[in-house]
């Protein structure tokens, strides 16, 4: 099943790279819990639109809209996939330009996907260099 979960994540990334948000939604649970490792009370966290967490598939398109409104990706490169139980972990190299100020953001993040019994993504977490992202948005 773990290899199947990796294929699902890879298909979701392909949809993301095409801007196909409905394609991503095919793979997520109705009660998806989607967010980052960032404490919303952290000073500057509110400056980064995609640090917001959302619950529920119906709210996910708005999160992707905030991401698209905040940055232009010049590189979004998943480089390594691994799994453990119902989890898939992905190392992703990112280069983007912050739209509001033109600053460049380069980061290597970890995406953690948790699958439910129906083989849908039930939880997503991005682990990122919080200080780096906040600095790029200031």
C-alpha positions in Angstrom: 0.0 0.0 0.0 2.9 2.4 0.7 4.0 2.4 -2.9 0.4 3.1 -3.9 0.4 6.1 -1.6 3.6 7.4 -3.1 2.0 7.2 -6.6 -1.0 9.2 -5.3 1.3 11.9 -3.9 3.2 12.0 -7.2 0.0 12.4 -9.2 -1.1 15.2 -6.9 2.2 17.0 -7.5 1.8 16.6 -11.2 -1.7 18.2 -10.9 -0.2 21.0 -8.8 2.5 21.7 -11.3 -0.2 22.0 -14.0 -2.3 24.3 -11.8 -5.0 21.6 -11.7 -6.6 22.2 -8.3 -9.6 19.9 -9.0 -7.0 17.2 -9.8 -5.4 17.6 -6.4 -8.8 17.5 -4.7 -9.4 14.0 -6.1 -6.8 12.7 -3.7 -7.8 14.3 -0.5 -10.4 13.4 2.1 -13.4 15.5 2.7 -12.2 16.4 6.2 -8.6 17.1 5.1 -6.4 18.9 7.7 -3.9 20.9 5.6 -1.2 23.2 7.0 2.4 23.9 8.0 4.6 23.5 11.0 4.2 27.2 11.8 2.8 28.5 15.0 0.3 31.2 13.9 1.2 33.3 16.9 4.8 33.5 15.7 5.7 37.2 14.8 5.5 37.6 11.1 3.7 34.3 10.4 0.6 36.2 9.3 2.6 37.9 6.6 3.0 34.6 4.8 -0.4 33.7 3.3 0.2 30.0 2.8 1.1 29.5 6.5 -2.6 29.4 7.2 -4.1 26.1 8.0 -7.4 24.9 6.6 -9.7 22.0 7.4 -12.1 20.5 4.8 -11.8 19.9 1.1 -14.1 22.7 0.3 -11.6 25.2 1.9 -8.5 23.9 0.1 -9.0 25.8 -3.2 -8.8 29.1 -1.3 -5.5 28.0 0.3 -4.1 27.2 -3.2 -5.4 30.6 -4.3 -3.6 32.3 -1.5 -0.4 30.5 -2.5 -0.8 31.4 -6.2 -1.5 35.0 -5.2 1.6 35.1 -3.0 4.4 33.6 -5.1 5.6 32.7 -8.5 7.4 29.4 -8.6 10.4 29.0 -10.8 11.2 25.7 -9.3 9.1 23.2 -7.5 11.0 20.0 -7.5 10.1 16.9 -5.4 13.4 15.0 -5.2 12.9 12.2 -2.7 9.9 10.1 -1.6 9.8 7.8 1.3 7.1 6.2 3.4 6.3 4.7 6.7 2.9 3.1 7.4 0.2 5.4 6.3 2.6 8.3 5.8 4.5 9.6 2.7 7.4 12.1 3.2 8.7 14.2 0.3 11.8 16.4 0.1 11.0 19.4 -2.2 13.3 22.0 -3.6 11.6 25.3 -4.0 12.6 28.6 -5.7 9.9 31.3 -5.9 9.5 35.0 -6.2 7.3 36.8 -3.6 4.8 38.8 -5.7 4.4 41.7 -3.3 8.1 42.7 -3.1 10.0 40.7 -5.8 12.2 38.9 -3.2 13.5 35.5 -4.1 12.7 32.6 -1.8 14.8 29.4 -1.9 14.0 26.6 0.4 14.2 22.9 0.9 11.0 21.7 2.6 9.6 18.4 3.8 6.0 17.5 2.9 4.3 14.9 5.1 1.1 13.2 3.9 -1.0 11.0 6.1 -3.5 8.6 4.4 -6.8 7.4 5.8 -8.4 3.9 5.4 -9.9 5.0 2.1 -6.5 5.9 0.6 -7.2 9.6 0.6 -4.9 12.2 2.1 -6.3 13.0 5.5 -3.5 15.3 6.6 -0.8 17.4 5.0 2.0 19.3 6.7 4.8 21.3 5.2 7.9 21.7 7.3 9.8 24.8 6.2 12.4 27.3 7.3 9.9 29.6 8.9 12.4 32.5 9.4 13.5 32.3 5.8 9.9 32.6 4.5 8.9 35.4 6.9 12.0 37.4 5.8 11.1 36.9 2.2 7.6 38.4 2.8 8.9 41.4 4.7 
